[in-house]
Every structure is written in C-alpha cells, then in structure tokens.
Amino acid sequence: MTEFDRRTLLKFGAAAVVGSALGPGITLFQAFARDGEKRGPSKIRWGLVIDANKCTADCTACTNACRTENNVPLFGDPRYDGHWIRKVTVTPKTEGAVGRSLPLLCNHCEQPPCQHVCPVAATFTRDDGIVMIDKHRCIGCRYCMIACPYKARTFVFKNTEKWTNPDVPKRGKGVVEKCTFCAHRIDKGQIPACVEACNKEGEKAMIFGNLNDPNSEIVQYIRANTPKGIREDLGLEPKVFYKGI
C-alpha cells in the first residue's frame, strides 16, 4: 500500500475499519495489496469543466439526459431513487453570499479512494482515466460509498422496470453504480449525455475533453479561467473542475 493511500484513508476516517473483516478471510489490508497496479501512460485523460456562473437552479437538462441515457430510475421515494448526477445549491458562509447551483457527479479521481477500498476489485480505472464499476464483481458492501467524498455513488435497492436505452447494460439489485462519463458514448466518439444536453437545451455550462491534449478546448479553457476541483486539498486529483465557486 502506498504512503498516499494511508494518508488519504486517514483523512476520510477510515482508519477505524482498516484491518477489519470484510468477509471470510478478507481484510482491507488484503484488498489494498491487490490494488497496487500501475497504469501506463495514456494519450487520453477525460475531464469535465462546469461553469457555475452559467448553471441555474431551475435547469435540469443534464440530470434529465443522464437518467434517459443511463436508465437511472426515479421510484418516487428518495430512499430508493438513483442519482448519477444531481443538482445542489452551495452557499458560502460569508454574510450576504449568493448561492451557486452545481451539478455534482463522480469526479473520476486520479487517486480514487473508492477503488482503493473495494475488497473485490469491482471498481477500476480505465486507461483513459474513467473510473468504472464491474457490476458482476460488486458485492454491495458499500465501502466505496463511504470512501467517496463527493457522495457520487448510488446503491441499487430496486430493479428497474422501464429500460430506455438498450446500449447500457441492465443493472441488478444489490450493487453500487455511478456516473461513467457515458463511457459507452465516448467509445463511439460521442460526448457524455449531460454535456450534450447542457449545450443543446441548457445554459452551455459544460466542456468535456482530453486533459492530455494541450490544444483541446478544455485545456485552453482551464488555462484561461483556472477552474478548481472540489476538495482539492484531499489530493485525489479530481478530473471535474468548476468555475465560479
């Protein structure tokens, strides 16, 4: 286990569970030991910038598109509803401060704590930086949900009856899921559904692109506007950035 992983887990208060049994003969120490793989250099590192100055509280283009594209259900009960991207209002504690409406989703961290704590290696990172979940391996322990500082993961309590997009594999009850940057679309040369909807129907507040390409729109935007990641102090190197917060 790397020194980084030890420090990060301590920040999340996970030291209390390290070494505790996760199942017959499995401990978190063993899970970390299996998670030491190093990825080779990649020409692609996908990232997302969101301009909070443009995002408005009443716009739901991104969340609606995500639900349709990824078959994320609403059951009418907040205990069971799934959320891959959700809108929140963040208000600074300073007097007279104005709240900002933000979409929150998986930040596809370069150092993902969710991946480090998974006892069955169900969470993994693709070569292009997208953090994924193998739902066939997920045992629903929800350690990843505890480790994620962005609360970006959803536990599937119920089966989904209405399936709007056959391109996305059906989910099974009892697993964890989250935003994938619409990896199935990216692999076909498209952009995530939330970004497409924001640019067509919303406030044009999202830019998606390759962080490893110095000539890409997203890199040029970051250079000019210096957007920030949420909780950059944790050292997770999130690949979702926000302007205006």
Long-range contacts (C-beta under 8 A, 24 or more apart in sequence): 1-29, 1-32, 1-33, 1-36, 2-36, 4-111, 4-235, 5-32, 5-111, 5-116, 7-235, 8-111, 8-113, 8-116, 8-234, 8-235, 8-236, 9-113, 9-116, 9-117, 9-147, 11-234, 12-113, 12-146, 12-147, 12-149, 14-117, 14-146, 14-147, 17-143, 22-119, 22-141, 22-143, 23-119, 23-139, 26-119, 28-117, 28-119, 28-143, 30-119, 31-117, 31-118, 31-119, 31-120, 31-121, 32-116, 32-117, 34-121, 35-115, 35-116, 35-118, 35-121, 39-125, 39-127, 40-127, 42-127, 42-128, 42-129, 42-212, 43-210, 43-212, 43-213, 44-127, 44-128, 44-129, 44-210, 44-212, 44-213, 45-128, 45-129, 45-210, 45-211, 45-212, 45-239, 46-108, 46-128, 46-129, 46-130, 46-181, 46-186, 46-208, 46-209, 46-210, 46-211, 46-239, 47-108, 47-129, 47-208, 47-209, 47-210, 47-211, 47-218, 47-239, 47-240, 47-241, 48-181, 48-192, 48-195, 48-206, 48-207, 48-208, 48-218, 48-239, 48-240, 48-241, 49-206, 49-207, 49-208, 49-218, 49-221, 49-222, 49-225, 49-227, 49-240, 49-241, 49-242, 49-243, 50-102, 50-103, 50-205, 50-206, 50-227, 50-240, 50-241, 50-242, 50-243, 51-205, 51-206, 51-227, 51-242, 51-243, 51-244, 52-100, 52-101, 52-102, 52-205, 52-242, 52-243, 52-244, 52-245, 53-100, 53-205, 53-243, 53-244, 54-203, 54-204, 54-205, 55-100, 55-101, 55-102, 55-103, 55-203, 55-205, 56-101, 56-203, 57-87, 57-89, 57-101, 59-101, 59-202, 59-203, 60-87, 61-194, 61-197, 61-198, 61-200, 61-201, 61-202, 61-203, 62-87, 62-103, 62-194, 62-195, 62-197, 62-198, 62-202, 62-206, 63-87, 63-103, 63-194, 64-197, 65-193, 65-194, 65-196, 65-197, 65-201, 66-179, 66-193, 66-194, 68-164, 68-165, 68-193, 69-164, 69-165, 69-168, 69-182, 69-185, 69-193, 70-165, 70-168, 70-180, 70-182, 70-193, 71-160, 71-162, 71-163, 71-164, 71-165, 71-168, 71-170, 71-171, 72-154, 73-158, 73-160, 73-162, 75-158, 79-157, 80-157, 80-158, 82-154, 82-156, 82-177, 83-154, 84-154, 84-177, 84-178, 84-179, 85-179, 85-194, 90-245, 100-244, 100-245, 102-242, 102-245, 103-194, 104-150, 104-151, 104-152, 105-150, 105-152, 105-178, 105-179, 105-194, 105-240, 106-131, 106-148, 106-150, 106-152, 106-153, 106-178, 106-179, 106-180, 106-181, 106-240, 107-150, 107-152, 107-229, 107-230, 107-236, 107-238, 107-239, 107-240, 108-181, 108-238, 108-239, 108-240, 109-236, 109-237, 109-238, 109-239, 110-236, 110-237, 110-238, 110-239, 111-235, 111-236, 111-237, 112-236, 113-147, 113-148, 113-149, 113-236, 114-144, 114-145, 114-147, 114-148, 114-153, 115-144, 116-147, 117-143, 117-144, 117-146, 117-147, 118-143, 118-144, 119-143, 122-176, 126-183, 128-186, 129-211, 129-239, 130-180, 130-181, 130-183, 130-186, 131-178, 132-180, 132-183, 133-175, 133-176, 133-177, 133-178, 135-169, 135-171, 135-172, 135-175, 135-177, 138-175, 138-176, 140-174, 140-175, 140-176, 142-176, 144-176, 145-176, 149-231, 149-234, 149-236, 150-230, 150-231, 150-238, 152-178, 152-179, 153-177, 153-178, 154-178, 181-208, 211-239
